[in-house]
Each structure stands twice: as structure tokens, then as C-alpha cells.
Amino acid sequence: MATKIVQVHQKYAWKWWQKFYFMSITAGLLVTLKHFLKSAILRRQVTVRYPEEKRPLSSRFRGLHRLKKDEEGRLRCTACYCCQWVCPADAIHIEAAAVTAEEQHLYREDKYPKVFQVDLLRCIFCGLCEEACPKGAIYLDGGIPMPDDSRDRLILNKEDMIESVGGKLIGERV
């Protein structure tokens, strides 16, 4: 059996200078040179000194999750699971509990969320939970989610999200 020799058209063959990737290296160096000239010679700041200076937020920014209370100070959430079912990222976890006679003054329905958690690492901040809630109990408002080095602190619990009467959060972290 004879071996067949495949000839590559001259248009697609590599030239000697292409094997050293000069064009790719030159393109990368030009990008680096452009940023250097902007910051060193033209004195344009590329970065922001974060804690002291903050960039303006987009008008479409939604913020962190909050749970509302009604006029009498009771939690509006009735653990209907609508927000949990509609969440495309599966970031909301709710466990319901029945309201006892002693807790009747705290909740307006027969059940309440014993556990209400939002995993900020999974959440895509789409706002579907806010739209799906029939009682208007959950809404996206508040500050920027702060980066953290612990996974546990990026899971919001019910106590972290409940708003107080004065507008500040009860479980707000400093």
C-alpha cells in the first residue's frame, strides 16, 4: 500500500516568521504600551481607590435582598415558596413552620418562614423573586454586596434581611 502525500496549498502554509508568533506578541505589547502611556504620560487614572472613592452605580442596579414588615411590624412573608420556585439560580431556600398561639402577634398568616436563606454566591440578582411574591415581602434594595473571604457570610439569613422600623436592618453587618 502506497502512502499518500497531502500537499497544503501555499496560501495555508506557515511561513517561518509566523512560527515565532511575532504578530501575537506585538499585539499584546501594544496593549500594554497603550495602558502605560495613558497612566504614566497622560496622567489618566485607570483604577479607583476603592474605600475612599466609589464608582457610581448603574441605574439598573438592584442591590441586596430585604424582607419587608407590614404596618404593625409583622413579617409579610407567608412562606408560600413562590420566590423559591421562580428563582432560576436556585439561590433561595425556605423552610416553613406553623404559627403557634404565642407567635400570632408576629405573623399575619398560618405559617411563616422558619428558615429563609439567600445564597449570594448563586444569586444572579435578576429580581424575579421580587416580582413573584404575592405579598410584596421580598425586594431588592440596599448596598453593594461586599466581597468576603468566608462562604458562610455570603449566605443571607432571615435575620440579616429583615428591615427595622427606622429603615436600618436588624442584622446589618458593620
ZASERO-588693 format. One record per residue (C-alpha): residue number from 0; x, y, z; residue in one letter. Coordinates in steps of 0.05 Angstrom, whole numbers, plus 32768, in hexadecimal, padded with zeros to 4 digits. Layout:
! ZASERO-588693
{NUM, {X, Y, Z}, 'A'},
...
***
This chain:
! ZASERO-588693
{0, {8000, 8000, 8000}, 'M'},
{1, {801D, 8042, 7FEB}, 'A'},
{2, {801C, 807E, 801A}, 'T'},
{3, {7FF7, 80BA, 8001}, 'K'},
{4, {801A, 80FD, 8008}, 'I'},
{5, {7FEC, 8137, 8018}, 'V'},
{6, {8003, 8179, 7FFE}, 'Q'},
{7, {7FEC, 81B8, 8021}, 'V'},
{8, {7FDB, 81F3, 7FF5}, 'H'},
{9, {800E, 8229, 7FF9}, 'Q'},
{10, {7FDA, 825A, 8014}, 'K'},
{11, {7FD0, 8230, 8053}, 'Y'},
{12, {8018, 821C, 8060}, 'A'},
{13, {803D, 823B, 809A}, 'W'},
{14, {8074, 826C, 808B}, 'K'},
{15, {80B4, 826B, 80B4}, 'W'},
{16, {80A3, 82AC, 80D8}, 'W'},
{17, {805D, 8294, 80EB}, 'Q'},
{18, {807A, 825C, 8114}, 'K'},
{19, {8098, 828D, 8146}, 'F'},
{20, {8054, 82AF, 8152}, 'Y'},
{21, {806F, 82F5, 8146}, 'F'},
{22, {802C, 8312, 8136}, 'M'},
{23, {800B, 82F8, 8175}, 'S'},
{24, {8044, 830E, 81A2}, 'I'},
{25, {8045, 8352, 8181}, 'T'},
{26, {7FFA, 835B, 818A}, 'A'},
{27, {7FFF, 834B, 81D4}, 'G'},
{28, {8039, 837B, 81DE}, 'L'},
{29, {8013, 83B2, 81BA}, 'L'},
{30, {7FD9, 83AB, 81EB}, 'V'},
{31, {8009, 83AE, 8226}, 'T'},
{32, {802B, 83EB, 8208}, 'L'},
{33, {7FE8, 840E, 81FD}, 'K'},
{34, {7FD5, 8405, 8247}, 'H'},
{35, {801A, 841C, 825D}, 'F'},
{36, {8016, 845B, 8233}, 'L'},
{37, {7FD1, 846B, 824E}, 'K'},
{38, {7FE5, 8465, 8297}, 'S'},
{39, {802D, 847E, 8296}, 'A'},
{40, {802F, 84B4, 8262}, 'I'},
{41, {7FE8, 84CD, 825B}, 'L'},
{42, {7FDB, 84C4, 82A7}, 'R'},
{43, {7F97, 84A5, 829D}, 'R'},
{44, {7F84, 8479, 82D7}, 'Q'},
{45, {7F71, 8433, 82C3}, 'V'},
{46, {7F5E, 8419, 8307}, 'T'},
{47, {7F33, 8434, 833F}, 'V'},
{48, {7F4B, 8437, 8388}, 'R'},
{49, {7F11, 840D, 839F}, 'Y'},
{50, {7F02, 841A, 83E8}, 'P'},
{51, {7F0B, 8465, 83E0}, 'E'},
{52, {7EEE, 846D, 839A}, 'E'},
{53, {7EB4, 8445, 8380}, 'K'},
{54, {7E9C, 843F, 8338}, 'R'},
{55, {7E55, 8455, 832A}, 'P'},
{56, {7E24, 841B, 8328}, 'L'},
{57, {7DFD, 840C, 82EA}, 'S'},
{58, {7DB4, 8421, 82E9}, 'S'},
{59, {7DA2, 83D8, 82DF}, 'R'},
{60, {7DC6, 83C0, 831E}, 'F'},
{61, {7D96, 839D, 834D}, 'R'},
{62, {7DBC, 8391, 838D}, 'G'},
{63, {7DB6, 835E, 83C4}, 'L'},
{64, {7D78, 8338, 83DA}, 'H'},
{65, {7D4C, 8354, 8411}, 'R'},
{66, {7D0D, 833A, 8433}, 'L'},
{67, {7CD6, 836C, 8442}, 'K'},
{68, {7CAA, 8373, 847E}, 'K'},
{69, {7C62, 838B, 847D}, 'D'},
{70, {7C47, 83C9, 84A0}, 'E'},
{71, {7C41, 83A4, 84E3}, 'E'},
{72, {7C89, 838C, 84E0}, 'G'},
{73, {7C79, 8344, 84CC}, 'R'},
{74, {7CA0, 831F, 8497}, 'L'},
{75, {7C7B, 831F, 8455}, 'R'},
{76, {7C98, 82DD, 843C}, 'C'},
{77, {7C67, 82A3, 8441}, 'T'},
{78, {7C97, 826C, 8429}, 'A'},
{79, {7C70, 8260, 83E9}, 'C'},
{80, {7CB0, 824B, 83C4}, 'Y'},
{81, {7CA0, 8275, 8387}, 'C'},
{82, {7CE4, 8297, 8389}, 'C'},
{83, {7D08, 8256, 8393}, 'Q'},
{84, {7CE5, 8234, 8358}, 'W'},
{85, {7CEF, 826E, 8328}, 'V'},
{86, {7D39, 8278, 8338}, 'C'},
{87, {7D61, 8262, 82FA}, 'P'},
{88, {7DA2, 825A, 8321}, 'A'},
{89, {7D82, 8233, 835B}, 'D'},
{90, {7D9F, 8265, 838C}, 'A'},
{91, {7D64, 8269, 83BC}, 'I'},
{92, {7D56, 8235, 83F1}, 'H'},
{93, {7D17, 8239, 841D}, 'I'},
{94, {7CFF, 820B, 8455}, 'E'},
{95, {7CB9, 8219, 846E}, 'A'},
{96, {7C9E, 8211, 84B4}, 'A'},
{97, {7C58, 8216, 84D1}, 'A'},
{98, {7C47, 8253, 84FB}, 'V'},
{99, {7C38, 8243, 8543}, 'T'},
{100, {7C08, 826A, 8571}, 'A'},
{101, {7C43, 828F, 8592}, 'E'},
{102, {7C5F, 82A5, 854F}, 'E'},
{103, {7C1D, 82BC, 8531}, 'Q'},
{104, {7C2F, 8305, 853D}, 'H'},
{105, {7C6F, 82FD, 8514}, 'L'},
{106, {7C51, 82E0, 84D4}, 'Y'},
{107, {7C12, 82EF, 84AD}, 'R'},
{108, {7C06, 82AA, 848E}, 'E'},
{109, {7C05, 8261, 84A6}, 'D'},
{110, {7C4D, 8253, 8492}, 'K'},
{111, {7C8D, 827A, 8492}, 'Y'},
{112, {7CD4, 826F, 8478}, 'P'},
{113, {7CFB, 824D, 84AF}, 'K'},
{114, {7D38, 824E, 8481}, 'V'},
{115, {7D3F, 827F, 8448}, 'F'},
{116, {7D84, 8280, 8427}, 'Q'},
{117, {7D9F, 82A1, 83E8}, 'V'},
{118, {7DE2, 8288, 83CE}, 'D'},
{119, {7E04, 82C5, 83B1}, 'L'},
{120, {7E37, 8299, 838E}, 'L'},
{121, {7E00, 8279, 8365}, 'R'},
{122, {7DD1, 82B5, 835D}, 'C'},
{123, {7DD3, 82D9, 831A}, 'I'},
{124, {7DAB, 8315, 8335}, 'F'},
{125, {7D76, 830E, 82FF}, 'C'},
{126, {7D3D, 8327, 832B}, 'G'},
{127, {7D0D, 82EE, 8319}, 'L'},
{128, {7D03, 82DF, 8363}, 'C'},
{129, {7CEB, 8326, 836E}, 'E'},
{130, {7CB9, 8320, 8334}, 'E'},
{131, {7C9F, 82DC, 834A}, 'A'},
{132, {7C90, 82ED, 8392}, 'C'},
{133, {7C44, 82F5, 839B}, 'P'},
{134, {7C4C, 831A, 83DD}, 'K'},
{135, {7C84, 8349, 83C8}, 'G'},
{136, {7CAF, 832D, 8400}, 'A'},
{137, {7CF2, 8329, 83DC}, 'I'},
{138, {7D13, 8360, 83B5}, 'Y'},
{139, {7D58, 8371, 839C}, 'L'},
{140, {7D73, 83B0, 83BA}, 'D'},
{141, {7DAF, 83C4, 83E3}, 'G'},
{142, {7DF9, 83C9, 83DC}, 'G'},
{143, {7E2B, 83A6, 83B2}, 'I'},
{144, {7E38, 835D, 83C4}, 'P'},
{145, {7E7C, 8360, 83E7}, 'M'},
{146, {7EB1, 832E, 83D3}, 'P'},
{147, {7EC3, 82FE, 840B}, 'D'},
{148, {7EF4, 82C7, 8419}, 'D'},
{149, {7EC1, 829A, 843A}, 'S'},
{150, {7E8B, 8275, 8415}, 'R'},
{151, {7E5E, 8275, 8452}, 'D'},
{152, {7E5A, 82C1, 8454}, 'R'},
{153, {7E42, 82C3, 840C}, 'L'},
{154, {7E02, 829D, 841E}, 'I'},
{155, {7DCE, 82CE, 8437}, 'L'},
{156, {7DA0, 82B4, 846E}, 'N'},
{157, {7D5B, 82CD, 8480}, 'K'},
{158, {7D78, 82F7, 84B9}, 'E'},
{159, {7DAA, 8318, 8489}, 'D'},
{160, {7D73, 832D, 8459}, 'M'},
{161, {7D3A, 8345, 8487}, 'I'},
{162, {7D33, 8390, 8486}, 'E'},
{163, {7D27, 83B6, 84C6}, 'S'},
{164, {7CF7, 83EF, 84D1}, 'V'},
{165, {7D2C, 8425, 84CA}, 'G'},
{166, {7D43, 840C, 8485}, 'G'},
{167, {7D83, 83EA, 849C}, 'K'},
{168, {7D89, 83A0, 849D}, 'L'},
{169, {7D85, 837A, 84DE}, 'I'},
{170, {7DBE, 834B, 84CC}, 'G'},
{171, {7DE7, 837D, 84A5}, 'E'},
{172, {7E32, 836E, 84A5}, 'R'},
{173, {7E63, 83A5, 84B4}, 'V'},
***
